[in-house]
Every structure is written in C-alpha cells, then in structure tokens.
C-alpha cells in the first residue's frame, strides 16, 4: 500500500511543468556533489533560500520530516520534487491565458475589427493599475503603437498583458 505522503509526492510532481522539472533536476544534481541520489538537510535549506524561502532550523526540520518519506535523513529526487513544488509558483497555462485574454480583448473590440483604439487601451491600463502615472501610460502606449496605427491588435495586447 502506498503511503499518503508518497501519494502526495506523486500528485505534486504532475503539477510542475516539464521546464520546471528540468530546472529542479539540474539544481538537485548540482547540489548532489557526491552523486549519491540524495541531498542533505542543509543543502535543502540552501536551495529553499535560493527560491526565496528563509526558514528557521525548526521549520526546515519539520519540512524534512514531512517530505523524507523513507526516513533516510536525506532527500531523494522524488522527495525533493514534492518539496520544491510547494515553493515554486505554477506556470500559467499559456493557451488558457491566451484564451482568457482573447475574451477580454473581444469585450473591448466592440466592432469586431480586431483592433482596440489607443484611448480605450489606455483606459484598460488605468483600470488595471490606477497608480501608474500618466506619463508612464503614455510611454507604454507609444511603445506598443510603434507603427503609429493608433490602435492595438491582439498580439500587441498579449505582449503588454503578459510582459512577453
């Protein structure tokens, strides 16, 4: 019978993207200097610090007790993945995000032209963050409207909304 903790490890592994798993595998291997397939408690603490998590010795001990399924005193890669998945932000599903942003775009593209006028786009940005100074909004608008069309198409909209 599989322990509930091991089931949790298996479940958490599937929540990480392939890219995240690759990065975590590389990090694990880099810290597994002796290549024994496990890392020490101290190393886990160091890795968590690199992920922006500063933990007390007691907190780290509790985490190790929770994730050290085989109670070896070391963290093997599967245990490490489960542990790290609780500290790594999940990646957005790009297709789902794109679909959501497409719906938002279409709400503002009332005529179905495939474009949003710049003044409407500026209002969207103001609604999202009213604290952005007017001159910064103008800079964003100038940057996104590099072609001088006076409109924003969906790809330009995606670029601003996702920061890519």
Secondary structure as UniProt FT lines:
FT   HELIX           4..15
FT   HELIX           18..31
FT   TURN            33..34
FT   STRAND          38..39
FT   HELIX           41..50
FT   TURN            51..52
FT   HELIX           57..67
FT   TURN            69..70
FT   STRAND          75..76
FT   HELIX           77..85
FT   TURN            86..87
FT   HELIX           94..108
FT   TURN            110..111
FT   STRAND          115..117
FT   HELIX           118..128
FT   TURN            130..131
FT   HELIX           134..144
FT   TURN            145..147
FT   STRAND          151..153
FT   HELIX           154..162
//
